[in-house]
Amino acid sequence: MSVSTKSWRKRGMLLKIFLLRGRKFELIAKLSNIREAIKHFIRSFNMRSRNFLFFLAVMILAFRSSDAQKSSYFYAGTGVMSLPQVGSILEEVSTIALTGGYVTSNAKGTMPPLYLGYQYRVTDRFGVGASYTYQQLGKELTLNEVPGGDFYRYFNIFMAEVDYEWVKTEWFAVYLEAAAGLCYYSEEAKYAGRLQKGDKITPAFQVTPIGFRTGKDFKLNIGIGFGYKGSITAGLGMRL
């Protein structure tokens, strides 16, 4: 075997080791982002959230004790393209356009909207209830390819809602839903070894002009609308 062949094989082995290490570091970075997102979620799940869930539990017990024959409905799910996410995308596009690409960003520590809710069926078709939604948006800014800092926004959203099933059978329903409430969100900026925080309160809403439910006691929900839960929502529900 010639010296040249041995040299090329050695280079090939070094390249493989380099690629494997690169994939390992990339996996570690992704796991680190996931752990960071979970930590932020736990930290953001503050007293407001716990008080709301306590209120939700009391409301469920009150409704069920007042009239056991009328059904209660508990649900949870997630969504895509929520209003905060759409706003973040537009903000990023406008920043790139105004700075000529000097300032760019990459998503970091982002979580989709996750919601939990309860509805009391006043009639066979009409229901009222409340929901809690959590979402986290994060990004890493780059200034002319130089890291400029990390920015996070944490959203805690509380809304009252009404629901009407305008097509209904035993196993299938087409519904519309409207919700309104308040969004408590905090901002966090980490740059140049500094940490800045701020809190704000804004109105919140969700409008779902058309949605579908299938199932009897356990239901699959898919909704199309716009607001703080998402433009497309999907989740599971259960009649209590």
Stockholm file with secondary structure:
# STOCKHOLM 1.0

chainA/1-240         MSVSTKSWRKRGMLLKIFLLRGRKFELIAKLSNIREAIKHFIRSFNMRSRNFLFFLAVMILAFRSSDAQKSSYFYAGTGVMSLPQVGSILEEVSTIALTGGYVTSNAKGTMPPLYLGYQYRVTDRFGVGASYTYQQLGKELTLNEVPGGDFYRYFNIFMAEVDYEWVKTEWFAVYLEAAAGLCYYSEEAKYAGRLQKGDKITPAFQVTPIGFRTGKDFKLNIGIGFGYKGSITAGLGMRL
#=GR chainA/1-240 SS CCHHHHHHHHHHHHHHHHHHHHHHHHHHHHHHHHHHHHHHHHHHSCHHHHHHHHHHHHHHHHHHHHCTTSCEEEEEEEEESCHHHHHHHHHHHHHHHHHTTSEEEEECSCEEEEEEEEEEESSSSEEEEEEEEEEEEEEEEEETTEEEEEEEEEEEEEEEEEEEEEEECSSEEEEEEEEEEEEEEEEEEEETTEEEEEEEEEEEEEEEEEEEEECSSEEEEEEEEEESSCSEEEEEEEEC
#=GC SS_cons         CCHHHHHHHHHHHHHHHHHHHHHHHHHHHHHHHHHHHHHHHHHHSCHHHHHHHHHHHHHHHHHHHHCTTSCEEEEEEEEESCHHHHHHHHHHHHHHHHHTTSEEEEECSCEEEEEEEEEEESSSSEEEEEEEEEEEEEEEEEETTEEEEEEEEEEEEEEEEEEEEEEECSSEEEEEEEEEEEEEEEEEEEETTEEEEEEEEEEEEEEEEEEEEECSSEEEEEEEEEESSCSEEEEEEEEC
//
